[in-house]
């Protein structure tokens, strides 16, 4: 039981940080106290089964993943995505790297080039991307426009308008609306980044 508790505490903290949530913000989303989240992350307490399912749903992972059920698998590195603008989405085969995912075919690794997402995502980082056509507000995603260019940005949708926001304030926010949305494709959601592979 301690091993499972430690696995959940590690993964819960990692997912929370990846989403940019504080313990208090996560607690509010789950309807529990900040102290409860702190105890789970420290491995001093274990959530009820229903709460584990709620946590899994919130972070779009399985309960098995939270409890350590996903073994490391080889995920393809298919190309380069520039964290900036005017970069082509290349499809060259760059090998593979291990990741704790349930189905390796639903994921790809991409190498980040550029600094529009600095300081949190930097040039040379490996971005683990879950292939999916839709995102929630605040997700970090990989996007391809109609001309085949790709970029890593934070996603926001409001009133028929999509904003792709960089972390680096030196880069502008890209906005798409109306017909411009037709040329924008969501490649997937960034679920993890690894520095300087």
N, C-alpha and C positions, 0 to 999 in steps of 0.2 A: 504493500500500500504506500509506503514511503516513497518508493521509486516513482509510482504513478503521480503522487502528490507533487514531487519535485519536478516531474515532467510538465504537469499542468501549470505550476507556478512559473516555470521558465518560459513556456509558450505564451501564457496569458500576458506576461510582462512584455514579451517581444511584440506581440500583436498590438497591444495598447500603444506602445511607443511608435510602432510603424504607422498607426493611424493618427498619431499626434495628439492622443488624449491624455489628460492627467488622470490620476486615480479617482479624483472627485468627479470628473466628467464621465468616466466609465461607470462609476457607481450610479450616477444619475440616470444613465441610459438603461441600466439593469434594475433600477429600483431598489438598490441596497445602499448600505453606508460605505463611506470611504474606508473605514476601518476594516470592513469585510474584504474589500478588494486588496487592501494592504496585507491582510493575513493570508489570502490566497496566494498572492505573489511571493510572500516570504515562506510559503510552505508550512505555515502554522495552522491552517484550516483548509477544509476541502468543501467545495460547493455541493449543494444537493444536486441529484441527477437532472431535475428540471432546469436548474440554473446553468448546468453545463451545456444543455441543449440551447438555452438562450444565448449563452456566450458564443457557442459555435455559430449560431444563426447571425449574430451581430457581426462577426468577423468573416463570414462566408467560408467557414472551414467545417470539417466534420468533428463530431465528438471524439471519434477515434484518433484524429490528428491531435487534438488537445491532450488526450491521454497517452500519447506516445505510440499510437498504432501505425503511423506511417513510417516506413523504413526509407532510408536514403535510396534514391533512384537516379539514374543518369538522365539529365535533361539536355536536349540539344542546344547548342549555341549557334543560332542561325544567321547572325549578321550584326550590323552596327546601327544603333539609333543615336543620333546626335541630340544632346540636350540643348537645343538651340533651334535655329530656323535655317532653311535652305540646305538641308542635308537629305540625301537620298536614303531610302529604306533598302539597304543592301541585303541580299539573300545568300551570301556566301556561307559555306559550311566551316565553322570554326571549332568543331569538335563537340565536347560535352562536359558537363560538370555535375557533381552530385548535389541533390536537394532533397529535403524531407517533404515529399509530395505523395499523394495517393495514386495519381495517374500521370506519368511523365509526359504522355502525349498531349495533355491539356496545358502544358507549360513550355516556355522557351526562355533561354537566357539571351540577353542582348547586352552588348558592350556600349557604355555611355561615352560619348565624345562631345565635349562642350561643357560650358559652365553655367548654363542658365538655371540649373537647379541647385547650384552651390549655395550654402556650404553642406547641405544634407546629402545631395547626390553629386558626385564629382566625376570628372573625366577619368576614364579607366575603370570605373566601377562596373560590376556585373549586376544587371537588373534581372531579377526573376519575375517573369511576366506570366500571369494566368490568362490564357486565351479566352476572351469573353467579349461579346458585342456591346454590352451596356455597363455603365458605371454609376455609382452614387456620388452625390455632391461631396467634394473633399477627397475623393480617391485620386491617387497618382496613377496616370495611365500613359500608354503609348498610343499615339495617334498618327494616322497616315492620311494626308490630304489627297485630293484628286490627281495630283501630278506625281504621286509616289513618294513625296517627302515625308519623313517621320520625325516625331519629336516626343520628348517625355515632359509632361506637364501635369499640374493639378487641375482636376475637372470640376466645373460648376455649370449647372443648368438652371435657368430661370427665365420665365416669360418667353419661351421659344428661342432663347439665345444661349449658346454655349460659349463659355469663357475658358481658355486654357491659360493657366496662370503659372509663371515661373517663380521660383523661390528667390532668385537673384534679381534685385530691384533694378539692375541695369538693363534688363530685358523687358520688352513690352508684353502686355497681355494680348493674346490673340482672341478675337471675338468672331463667332460665326452665327449667322441668322439667315432665315429665309432660304433662298436657293443655295447659299454658301454651305449649308448643313449637308446638302446632298453629296458634296465632295469630300466630306470628313468621315473617316472610318476609325472606329475604336478597335485597335489591335488587341488590347488586353489591359489588365490591371497589374501594376507593379506591386508585388507582395513582399519583396525582400530586395535589398541591395547589399553587395559585398564590395568592400573597398580593395582596390589595387590587387586584383587577381593576377 
